[in-house]
Amino acid sequence: MKKIFIYAPVVLACIIIMHFYRMSDDDSATIAYIFGTYIYSPLIAFGTLIDSGINWSGDYTLRFINAINYKIGISSVEPVKTILDYVYIPSPTNVYSVMQPFYSDMGIYGVAFGAMIYGVLLSAIYSSAKSGNLVMLGLYSILSVSLITQFMSETIITNLSGNIKLLLCMFVVFRFFTKKMNDNKNIHMQKNYNQKVFKH
C-alpha cells in the first residue's frame, strides 16, 4: 500500500506531462479542465445513451466473437468500433464509463449482468493471486489497468484480443524466465549444500 501512495502521484504526473506534450499549440486546456473532463464526463456521456436505444444483439459484449466471424468470412457484418463517437456535454468526450457496452446491448439488465461478471471474475482472480498463484498474479496485473480506468470505459471485454495477447506474452515470460530463475536458485542451493558438506 505504501508503494501505491508513492508511485501513483508519479505515474499521474507523467500522464499529465505526456498529455500536455502532445497537445497542439492552440489548445489552452488547463489541468483542472482535463481532470474535470475525464472524471465527470463519462457518467454524463453515459446518460446520453438512454435515448440511443438497446440493440440486444451483443454488438459490444460479443465483439470478440463477431470480429473472428468477420475475419474468417462467416459473417459479413463488420464488428463495432471500440473508439466511440464524440458527444458534447458541453465539452466533447467519447468515453462512457464501464457500463456502456452492457447497457448498449442489454439495457439495465446488462449493467447488472456486467457487474456480476466483473465481481465474480475479478474476485476469483484476486483470491488466486493472493494465495501465491503467479499466473493469476500476472493476469490480475494485466486487468488492473481496466479496473483503474473503468470510470472512463470498458476495456476487458471490448479489448479482449489485446488482453489475450498480453496474457500470451506473460505466459512466455513465466514459462521460460521463471524456470531459468528457479534453475539458478537450485544450482546456488546445491553449491551451498556441497560447501557445507565439504567443510564437515
PyMOL commands that set and color helices and strands:
alter all, ss='L'
color gray80, all
select helices_A, chain A and resi 2-21+31-51+63-71+100-130+134-148+160-199
alter helices_A, ss='H'
color red, helices_A
select strands_A, chain A and resi 87-88+92-93
alter strands_A, ss='S'
color yellow, strands_A
deselect
rebuild
show_as cartoon
